[in-house]
Amino acid sequence: MALLTSLHSPADAMDRVEPAIHPELKAHTEHFAKKVYKVTDRVYSAVGWNVANIVMIVGDDGLIMVDAGLSPETSRKVLAEFRRITDKPIVAVIYSHFHHDHIDGIKGLVSAEQVEAGKTQIYAHRSLMQHLVDESALLGPILGVRTGYTFGFFLEGEDIEGMNNGIGPLATGGRPGSFIAPTRLVDDVLKTTIAGVDLEILHVPSEAPDELAVYLPDSRVLIDTEVIQGPTFPNVYTLRGTKFRQPMPWVRSIDRLRRLKAAYLVPTHGRPVEGEAKVDEVLRMTRDGIQYVHDQTIRYMNKGLTPDELAQQVKLPPHLFEYAPYLRQYYGTVKQAVRQVYAGYLGWYEGDPVALDPLPAKVKAGRLIELMGGVDKVTDAALAAYKEDDYQWAAELASYLVRVDANNMEARKIKAASFRQLGYASMNINWRNWYLTSALELEGGLDTLETAKKMANIFMPPDILAEMPVDVSINGWTARLKAEQTLSVNSSLGFEFPDLNESYGLTIRRGVCQFDVNPETGMDMILTMTKPVFDEVQSGAFTIEEAVVKGDIRLTGNMDDLKQFLGYFETPGADPISLTLH
């Protein structure tokens, strides 16, 4: 992959960065070789097809699937492997939690018609839908792009050859996802019998707040799903961005599972574990790793250390650091975790008032460059640091130059090359993918608008949009208001859904958009439509204005006023999102 070049610049002398994989990370790939593992006569785990495994429980007259994979395409392949074992119908699917790699492949296993007819039940925690729609409706565009960076969906060729995903095989981004809403909801615990199999479905908040584990008491099989996140140190914080994953509730959930004294542990990332002693060891060591990082971070926070200082201070002791593969930092890292613990408890402010109202980053960068002797001297210093293998410092120096002038190709080349050196040397897949994807952006090889559109296929597929409650979707408009254009605007738009017997309103009032359910005051304009028509608008099949012209939506009010009102809102995914060039 060619780096950006600036003719006759010192950076032209830089050699091409040869692609490489950290040797331990490369060896880790073998952990996810495609194989269906037989745990017992009833339980099988398909490792290596999806980022997240699909686990099959064979009942007397039907099958129970735990999780559904990332895409229908890969899940159909898993089902074909399971069909070598049994041809019994799928009577139940258990979603372990709302993350897309566990649910988006559902239509590769069962159809919506099967579920609607009651032939297949879908189990999930009561909060799954809320977490899913909150994530997709409110932060879908930015989380989608950040997810693409995190999992390397925009990388190709030598950058991904022989790679893995830390907790599974390499994921392929951009494939259309699918979704079918749960039909049976679980609270703290559900003891039930499905297809003749006694099950305990337990709510164990951990990697996700709605996480469910499945226990088969007769065979002592524990399908812990992602409570043990896989063969890696867990992601107490994920670089794509999540709400605070509280370490101690996670630890308590692991302890709850330890009390089951399971003879088999079947995670949805990585291979099964056999034997009561080994199962307890994996659970115990993982919970100790999480608690150690939590407790020592709190200890040093109480001594006044800042996040950067904590990241240098808190390190796993040897017996935890070397516990392979479960506490090796292929996916999560201690440095990420301590910063998240700090922010989760204390927030962003570190206690130095200089951070209360800092100079804009571009202004600060310009002043620092001037103090260092100007652009040429900073460029020379960055290049010298690079040639001395001081890649972090080279990248930091180049960042000041890029921040002041995003078109400084020489600085971008130094920063990109530094990121490639750091990425190829990293044992952590998230760090590696962020380094390499950011390098790609710096080199001009990443279309930031297309990245957003590509990730929408995963983060906001039509099936999820269709299941999203109307009030959630319309309420989401409030955070898309172009406030600066509406500081003198007072206008309102109503939405009526006769098929749902529901009505909602949006009122723009001088830079703020208020959402109301069953608005009492009269709306300036009203749109009347059915939920299916609204879903098609949400999916991008056509616009509200086009639907009005076609007659699918009835407008009470003036069309020009409607166009003006709708123009006050951002269109999701319409703008490029750059995560590196600023």
C-alpha positions, 0 to 999 in steps of 0.5 A, a space after each residue: 500500500 503506497 504511502 502519501 508522499 511529498 516530493 523532495 521532502 525528507 520523509 521521502 527517504 523513509 522506507 516502506 513499512 513491511 506488514 507484520 503480525 506480532 508472533 504471539 498474536 499470529 499463533 493465537 489465530 489457530 485458537 479459532 480454527 473452524 471446528 464443531 466441538 462436542 461438549 456432551 451428547 447434547 451440547 456442541 459449539 461451533 468455533 471459527 465461523 463467526 466472531 461469536 460462536 453459536 452453541 447448539 443444545 440438542 433436545 428430545 424433539 428440537 434444538 436450542 441455539 445460544 446466539 446467532 452469529 454476526 451475519 445470516 451468511 456465516 450462520 447458515 454455514 454453521 447450521 449446515 455443520 450442525 445438520 451433519 449431527 441432527 436434523 431436528 427443528 430449531 425450537 428456541 434461540 437464546 440471545 445472550 446480549 444485544 451486541 451485533 456479533 451475537 444476534 445479527 445472523 438470526 435469519 441464517 438460523 430461522 425465519 421471521 415466519 417461523 417465529 411469528 407462527 410460534 414454531 421458534 421462541 427467541 429468549 433474551 433479557 428484558 432490557 435487550 431491546 432498550 439497549 439495542 435501540 438506544 445504541 442504534 438510534 442515538 449514537 449509530 453513526 459514530 459508533 458504527 464508524 468507530 466499530 469499523 476502526 476497532 475491528 479492522 473492517 476497512 483493512 485488506 490484503 497484507 494488513 489482515 492476512 493471518 489475523 484474528 479478532 482476539 476473541 474470534 476469527 477475523 470479522 468481515 465488515 459490511 455484510 447486511 445484518 438481520 434481526 428478529 425481536 425476542 418473544 420470551 423475556 428473562 429477568 434475573 433467572 428463568 428455570 424452564 424446560 425446552 425440548 425436554 432439556 432443563 435449563 437455567 437462564 441467568 442474568 449475569 451483567 458483565 461485558 454487557 448489561 443484559 448478559 445471559 448465561 445458560 446452565 444445564 444442571 443435569 450435565 453441569 454444562 455452563 454456557 457462560 456466553 461472554 461473561 468470560 469474554 474469551 481467550 483474552 484479557 477482557 475489554 473492561 473498556 472497548 475502544 469503539 466506545 461504550 457506557 461504563 462496564 462496571 468491573 465489580 458487578 462483572 466480578 460478582 457475576 463470575 462468582 455467581 457462575 463459580 457457585 454452580 460448580 460446572 463441569 464444562 464451560 462453553 464460552 461464545 468466544 473461544 473453545 470449550 473448557 472441560 473439568 470442574 477444576 479447570 473450569 473454576 480456574 478459568 473463572 477464578 483467574 479471570 475474576 481476579 484479573 478484573 478485580 486486581 485492575 479495579 482495586 489497584 486503580 482505585 488505590 492509586 486514584 486515592 493517591 491522586 494519580 491521573 489516568 495517564 499515570 495510572 496506565 503506567 502504574 497499574 500492571 498485572 502481577 506475573 501469575 495473572 499477566 502470564 495466564 494464557 490465553 485468558 489474561 493475555 492482552 489480545 483484546 482488552 488491555 490494562 491500560 484501557 481498563 484503568 482509564 475507564 475505571 477512573 472515568 467511570 468513578 470520577 469523570 473526565 476532570 483530573 483536578 488540574 484547573 488548566 483543563 477547565 477551559 483549555 486552548 483549542 487543540 489547533 491553536 495549542 498545536 500552532 503555538 507549540 510548533 512556533 516554540 519548537 522553531 517552526 514547521 520544518 524543525 518539528 518535521 525534522 524532529 519527528 523524522 529523527 524520532 521515527 528513524 530512532 524507532 521512537 514511533 510514539 514520539 514521532 506520531 505525537 510530533 506529527 500530530 501537531 503538524 497535522 492538526 494545524 494543517 490537515 493537508 501537510 502530506 509530509 507530516 501525514 506520511 510520518 504519522 502514518 508510518 509511525 502508526 504502521 510500525 506501532 500497529 504491526 508490533 502490537 499484540 492487541 488487535 484493537 490497538 493494531 486495527 486502530 493504528 492501521 486504519 488511522 494510517 490508511 486515513 492519513 494516507 488518503 486510502 479511506 473514504 470517510 463517507 463510505 465508511 459510515 454507510 458501510 457500517 450502517 449495514 451492521 449497526 442499523 440494518 433494516 430489521 432493527 430499524 423496523 423493530 425500533 419503537 416509533 417513539 424512540 426513532 422520532 425522539 432521536 431527531 432531537 439530537 440531530 437538530 441544526 440548532 444554529 439555524 433555528 435560533 429564531 424558529 418556533 415551529 412544530 410537526 406532529 406524527 399520527 399513526 392510526 394503526 398504532 393508535 399513537 401520536 407524537 410531536 416535535 416542537 422546535 423552539 429557538 435552538 431546542 427540539 422538544 419531543 412529546 407523546 400525545 401532544 396536547 397543543 395543536 401542531 403547525 403540521 401533521 403527518 399521518 402514516 402507518 408504521 410500515 411506511 415509517 419503517 421504509 422512510 427510516 430505511 432510506 427507501 424514500 423520503 418523507 416528502 416523496 411519500 407525501 407526493 406518492 400519497 403514502 403519507 397524508 400531510 396536514 399543512 403546507 409542503 414548503 413549510 414541511 421541507 423547511 422543517 425537515 431541513 433543520 435536521 441532520 441526515 444520519 450518515 450523510 457526512 464524512 466522519 474523520 477520526 484521525 485528521 483533526 
